[in-house]
Amino acid sequence: MQERIAVIFDFDDTLGPDSTTGFLEHAGLKDLDGFWKHVGNMMAEDWDPVPAYLTHMIDAARQKHIRPLTQKSLAKWGGELPLFDGVEDIFPHLRQVVKEANPQVTLEFYLISSGIGDVLRHTHIAHEFTDIWASEFHYNEDGNAVTPRKIISFTDKTRYIFQVQKGIVGKESRGEPFAVNKRVPADQVRIPLDQMVFVGDGYTDIPCFSLIKQNGGIPIAVYDQRHTEKWGSAFQFVADGRVSNLHSANYRQGSDLTNFLSMAVRSLAERIALSASSYQG
């Protein structure tokens, strides 16, 4: 019996405001609307959204529309970017909920994002995650970003859910992109999909919502209550039956989202205890 639960988060507009827009503003970009309009034009020419925005960031730095795009500047922004209310407290809170429900169960947190890894690995909450997967730049000898190195978007995100399932996590798993395709016997699965919770906000999360729901896990959609223009898209996840619940991205103690996350991990921990006792019996 695998006595582990995984709570997997997206980042942008899930745990904090859009980190890329924040970086561009922090790096001195004067025309944010123009930047994203250009990315939209690239998409109309059949660019995928993530390589489009990463490539346009590189171009913006080359044209000196923003300050140099370096690993150091991205990491610095990661340490400064804001988080939604209560985010830093949700991790110890959920661990305590699981401990009280079933002390034999380990709760692990993961981050799968289309955002930039060199930003997300330097946030105040990075240490809470067993692993972080995000899009990456390749840097030249001067330290400047010159090309996208890793793209994570849409169904790419599901690859990392399967890595969580199979235990292909941590530094030792890097550099082995085909390991996720190896067959793992059911009794060797590290965390079953029905012992996972996935929390996301946008269209890039739809494949993860569907995968988790179809396999008995708990998909949760969140929305930033400050951006009313996105509410319709968020509600559509519920209307389409892709998620179990939709909540404002408020992680304060006693909020609807925190309460639901608490109920979700408690239910999974209690179910594991019940299954373990049945197995032993």
C-alpha positions as CSV (number, residue, x, y, z in Angstrom):
1,M,0.0,0.0,0.0
2,Q,1.5,3.3,-1.1
3,E,1.0,5.6,1.9
4,R,1.7,8.9,0.1
5,I,-0.4,11.8,-1.2
6,A,0.7,14.3,-3.8
7,V,-0.7,17.8,-4.0
8,I,0.4,19.3,-7.3
9,F,0.2,23.0,-8.1
10,D,0.4,25.2,-11.1
11,F,2.0,28.5,-10.3
12,D,0.9,31.5,-12.3
13,D,-2.5,32.8,-11.2
14,T,-2.7,29.7,-8.9
15,L,-0.2,30.4,-6.1
16,G,0.6,34.0,-7.2
17,P,0.1,36.6,-9.9
18,D,1.5,35.9,-13.4
19,S,5.3,35.7,-12.7
20,T,6.3,36.4,-16.3
21,T,4.3,39.6,-16.6
22,G,5.7,40.7,-13.2
23,F,9.3,40.0,-14.3
24,L,8.8,42.0,-17.5
25,E,7.5,44.9,-15.6
26,H,10.3,44.6,-13.0
27,A,12.8,44.5,-15.9
28,G,11.6,47.8,-17.3
29,L,9.3,46.9,-20.1
30,K,7.2,49.9,-20.9
31,D,4.5,48.3,-23.1
32,L,3.2,45.1,-21.4
33,D,0.0,45.0,-23.5
34,G,2.1,45.3,-26.7
35,F,4.4,42.4,-25.6
36,W,1.4,40.1,-25.1
37,K,-0.3,41.3,-28.2
38,H,2.8,40.3,-30.2
39,V,2.8,36.9,-28.5
40,G,-0.8,36.5,-29.6
41,N,0.2,37.4,-33.2
42,M,3.0,34.7,-33.0
43,M,0.3,32.2,-31.9
44,A,-1.8,33.2,-34.9
45,E,1.2,32.2,-37.0
46,D,1.1,28.8,-35.4
47,W,3.6,29.3,-32.6
48,D,2.9,27.4,-29.5
49,P,2.1,29.9,-26.6
50,V,5.1,29.0,-24.4
51,P,7.9,29.1,-26.9
52,A,6.3,32.2,-28.3
53,Y,6.5,34.1,-25.0
54,L,10.0,32.8,-24.1
55,T,11.4,33.7,-27.6
56,H,9.8,37.2,-27.5
57,M,11.4,37.7,-24.0
58,I,14.8,36.9,-25.5
59,D,14.1,39.3,-28.4
60,A,13.0,42.0,-26.0
61,A,16.3,41.7,-24.1
62,R,18.3,41.8,-27.3
63,Q,16.5,45.0,-28.4
64,K,17.1,46.4,-24.9
65,H,13.3,46.8,-24.3
66,I,14.1,45.1,-20.9
67,R,17.2,44.8,-18.8
68,P,19.5,41.8,-19.6
69,L,17.6,38.4,-19.4
70,T,20.0,36.4,-17.3
71,Q,19.7,33.5,-14.8
72,K,20.7,35.9,-12.1
73,S,18.0,38.5,-12.9
74,L,15.3,35.8,-13.1
75,A,16.4,34.3,-9.8
76,K,16.4,37.8,-8.2
77,W,12.8,38.3,-9.3
78,G,11.8,34.9,-8.0
79,G,12.9,36.0,-4.5
80,E,10.8,39.1,-4.7
81,L,7.6,38.1,-6.5
82,P,4.4,38.3,-4.5
83,L,2.2,35.3,-3.6
84,F,-1.5,35.1,-2.9
85,D,-2.8,35.5,0.6
86,G,-2.0,32.5,2.9
87,V,0.1,30.6,0.4
88,E,3.2,30.3,2.7
89,D,1.0,28.8,5.4
90,I,-0.9,26.3,3.3
91,F,1.9,23.7,3.2
92,P,2.4,23.2,7.0
93,H,-1.3,23.4,7.5
94,L,-2.1,20.5,5.0
95,R,0.8,18.5,6.4
96,Q,-0.8,18.8,9.9
97,V,-4.2,17.8,8.6
98,V,-2.8,14.7,7.1
99,K,-0.8,13.8,10.2
100,E,-3.9,14.1,12.3
101,A,-5.9,12.0,9.9
102,N,-3.3,9.3,9.4
103,P,0.2,9.6,10.8
104,Q,1.5,6.8,8.5
105,V,0.8,9.0,5.4
106,T,3.4,11.3,3.8
107,L,2.1,14.4,2.0
108,E,4.3,15.7,-0.8
109,F,4.0,18.9,-2.8
110,Y,5.0,19.4,-6.5
111,L,5.0,22.3,-8.9
112,I,4.3,21.9,-12.6
113,S,4.3,25.2,-14.5
114,S,4.6,26.8,-17.9
115,G,6.4,29.6,-16.2
116,I,10.2,30.0,-15.9
117,G,12.1,27.6,-13.7
118,D,14.8,30.0,-12.8
119,V,12.1,32.3,-11.3
120,L,10.1,29.6,-9.5
121,R,13.0,27.8,-8.0
122,H,13.9,31.0,-6.1
123,T,10.5,31.8,-4.6
124,H,10.0,31.8,-0.8
125,I,8.0,28.6,-1.1
126,A,10.4,26.6,-3.4
127,H,11.7,24.5,-0.5
128,E,8.2,23.2,0.1
129,F,8.2,21.2,-3.1
130,T,9.6,17.7,-3.6
131,D,10.2,18.7,-7.2
132,I,9.6,21.7,-9.5
133,W,9.2,21.4,-13.3
134,A,8.9,24.5,-15.4
135,S,10.0,26.0,-18.7
136,E,13.7,26.8,-19.0
137,F,16.2,29.0,-21.0
138,H,19.6,28.1,-22.3
139,Y,22.2,30.8,-21.5
140,N,25.4,31.7,-23.4
141,E,28.9,32.2,-21.9
142,D,27.9,35.8,-21.0
143,G,24.9,34.5,-19.0
144,N,22.3,35.8,-21.3
145,A,19.3,33.7,-22.3
146,V,19.6,32.8,-26.0
147,T,17.0,30.1,-26.7
148,P,14.3,28.2,-24.9
149,R,15.7,24.9,-23.5
150,K,12.6,23.3,-22.1
151,I,8.9,23.9,-22.9
152,I,6.1,22.8,-20.5
153,S,2.6,23.4,-21.7
154,F,-0.7,21.6,-22.1
155,T,-0.2,17.8,-22.3
156,D,3.5,18.3,-21.5
157,K,2.3,18.9,-17.9
158,T,0.8,15.4,-17.7
159,R,4.2,13.9,-18.3
160,Y,5.3,15.2,-14.9
161,I,2.2,13.9,-13.2
162,F,3.3,10.4,-14.5
163,Q,6.8,11.1,-13.1
164,V,5.3,11.8,-9.7
165,Q,3.3,8.6,-10.0
166,K,6.3,6.5,-10.9
167,G,8.8,8.3,-8.5
168,I,10.9,9.8,-11.2
169,V,11.7,12.9,-9.2
170,G,14.6,14.9,-7.9
171,K,18.0,15.7,-9.4
172,E,18.8,12.1,-10.1
173,S,15.9,12.0,-12.6
174,R,17.3,14.8,-14.7
175,G,18.7,14.0,-18.1
176,E,16.5,10.9,-18.5
177,P,13.6,12.2,-20.6
178,F,12.5,8.7,-21.6
179,A,12.3,7.2,-18.2
180,V,8.7,8.3,-17.8
181,N,7.7,5.9,-20.6
182,K,8.9,2.8,-18.7
183,R,6.3,0.5,-17.5
184,V,6.0,0.3,-13.7
185,P,4.1,-2.6,-12.1
186,A,1.0,-1.5,-10.1
187,D,2.6,-2.6,-6.8
188,Q,5.7,-0.4,-7.5
189,V,3.8,2.8,-8.3
190,R,5.0,5.4,-5.8
191,I,1.9,7.6,-5.7
192,P,-1.3,6.4,-7.5
193,L,-3.2,9.0,-9.5
194,D,-6.2,8.6,-7.2
195,Q,-4.1,9.8,-4.4
196,M,-3.3,13.1,-6.1
197,V,-4.8,16.6,-5.9
198,F,-4.1,19.0,-8.8
199,V,-4.7,22.7,-8.4
200,G,-4.6,25.0,-11.4
201,D,-6.2,27.9,-13.1
202,G,-5.9,28.0,-16.9
203,Y,-6.2,26.3,-20.2
204,T,-2.7,24.8,-19.9
205,D,-4.0,22.8,-16.9
206,I,-6.9,21.2,-18.7
207,P,-5.0,18.0,-19.6
208,C,-4.0,17.6,-15.9
209,F,-7.5,18.3,-14.7
210,S,-8.8,15.6,-17.0
211,L,-6.1,13.0,-16.2
212,I,-6.5,13.4,-12.5
213,K,-10.3,13.3,-12.6
214,Q,-10.5,10.3,-14.9
215,N,-8.3,8.3,-12.6
216,G,-10.1,9.1,-9.3
217,G,-8.0,12.0,-8.1
218,I,-9.2,15.5,-7.1
219,P,-8.8,18.4,-9.6
220,I,-9.4,21.9,-8.3
221,A,-9.6,25.1,-10.3
222,V,-8.8,28.5,-8.8
223,Y,-9.2,32.0,-10.1
224,D,-7.8,35.4,-9.2
225,Q,-10.7,37.3,-7.9
226,R,-9.1,40.6,-9.0
227,H,-9.4,39.7,-12.7
228,T,-13.1,39.5,-13.4
229,E,-12.5,39.1,-17.1
230,K,-11.2,35.6,-16.5
231,W,-14.1,34.4,-14.4
232,G,-16.0,33.1,-17.4
233,S,-13.1,30.9,-18.5
234,A,-12.7,29.6,-14.9
235,F,-16.4,28.8,-14.6
236,Q,-16.2,26.9,-17.9
237,F,-14.0,24.3,-16.2
238,V,-16.9,23.5,-13.9
239,A,-19.5,23.6,-16.7
240,D,-17.4,21.2,-18.8
241,G,-17.0,18.8,-15.8
242,R,-13.3,19.1,-15.8
243,V,-12.9,19.9,-12.1
244,S,-14.4,19.0,-8.8
245,N,-14.5,22.6,-7.5
246,L,-13.8,26.2,-8.3
247,H,-12.5,28.6,-5.7
248,S,-10.9,32.0,-5.4
249,A,-7.1,31.7,-5.0
250,N,-7.3,32.7,-1.3
251,Y,-5.2,30.4,0.9
252,R,-5.9,32.1,4.2
253,Q,-7.0,29.9,7.2
254,G,-10.7,29.3,7.0
255,S,-11.1,30.3,3.3
256,D,-13.2,28.0,1.1
257,L,-10.2,26.9,-0.9
258,T,-8.1,26.0,2.3
259,N,-11.1,24.2,3.7
260,F,-11.7,22.2,0.6
261,L,-8.0,21.3,0.3
262,S,-8.0,20.3,3.9
263,M,-11.1,18.0,3.3
264,A,-9.5,16.6,0.2
265,V,-6.2,15.5,1.8
266,R,-8.0,14.3,5.0
267,S,-10.3,12.2,2.9
268,L,-7.4,10.7,1.0
269,A,-5.4,10.0,4.2
270,E,-8.4,8.3,5.8
271,R,-9.1,6.2,2.7
272,I,-5.5,5.0,2.7
273,A,-5.8,4.0,6.3
274,L,-9.0,2.1,5.5
275,S,-7.4,0.4,2.6
276,A,-4.4,-0.5,4.7
277,S,-6.5,-2.1,7.4
278,S,-8.5,-4.1,4.8
279,Y,-5.3,-5.3,3.2
280,Q,-3.8,-6.4,6.5
281,G,-7.1,-8.1,7.4
